[in-house]
Amino acid sequence: MEVILLQRVEKLGQMGDVVTVKPGHARNRLLPQGMALRANKANLAVFEAQKAQLEADNLERRSEAQDVADKLGNLAVTLVRQASDVGHLYGSVTARDIAAAVTASGCTISRGQVRLETPIKTLGLHDVVVALHPEVLITVTANVARTEEDASEQLRKGAAVLGTIDEMEEEEALAEEEASEEELEAAGEEEAAEANA
């Protein structure tokens, strides 16, 4: 099916291009969302008549999206989730979760604007692309952690904090120190007993 694009569509073309797409893609996405018109003589005439207005509207939306992108800068959102000892999440972080976190930070976006190939299933810092406009993309850092403290530590270190493993290592080190102190005390008591004997 041939359609006329009313805006830039990634991997298809620019505004005004006549492209061939699968009928399902046109019926389910492009036509209902107002991204395209069926390519026929009547619609070509309508597009040519509205072309200047569509370009002006697109330019305005793009400049607004660019302003928002400049304000957001390098946004990092924190998502607190439960995870195993090795950092695998019980569940996952989806585009909806990231959209909600970004919206909570002050910029309203929909989950459709979040470009997430697969759900996030591990702790750590994950870069996620958000499309504010077809021509304006920003990168948001999704900081997935067990607690707010772990999240701030991850931002500082730049890597995942596997708190349970670190805590176990600290406990083992403390146990070894206590054992060595007890051995020293026991050795001191034996020397004192031998000296008194």
C-alpha positions, 0 to 999 in steps of 0.5 A: 500500500502506498502512503504519503508521510505527513511527518518524518517516520524512522526507517520510512522517510521524510515528510511528503515522501510517498512510500510503500508499506505493508497494509497492516502497518498503514491501517494499524499505525500510520493512518490512525495516528495521523502520520500518513495519508493513502496515496491517491490523487485527492490526498496528494492535492490535499497534502500539497495544499496543506504542505506549508502548514504541516511543515510549520507545525512540524518545525514548531513541535521540533523546536519545543521538543528541542527545548525540552531536550535541552532542559532535561540534559543528561537525565538519570531516573532511579527505579528501585526493584527487588533483585537476586544476590547476583543482580538479576531482577525479580521481574523487569523494568519496561518502557512503561516504568521508564516513562512513569519515572521520567514523567515523575521527574517533570517531563511528561512522556508516553511509553511509546516514546521510550525506545527500549529494545528489550526489558531491563532485567539486571541491576545497574545503569542502563542508557535508554533512548527517548524520542521527544519528536521524530527528529529529537532523541535524548538518552536517559540513564535508568538507574536500577537498584535495590535501594535509594542508597545503592542507586546513589552509590551506582551513580558514583561508581558508574557500575552496578552495586551488588549489595548482598555480595559486598555485605557478605564479603565485609562480614567474612573480612570482619569474621576473619579479623575477629578470629585472628584476634581470638587466636592472638588472645589465646596465644597470649594466654598460653604464653602467660600460663607457660610463664607462670608454670 
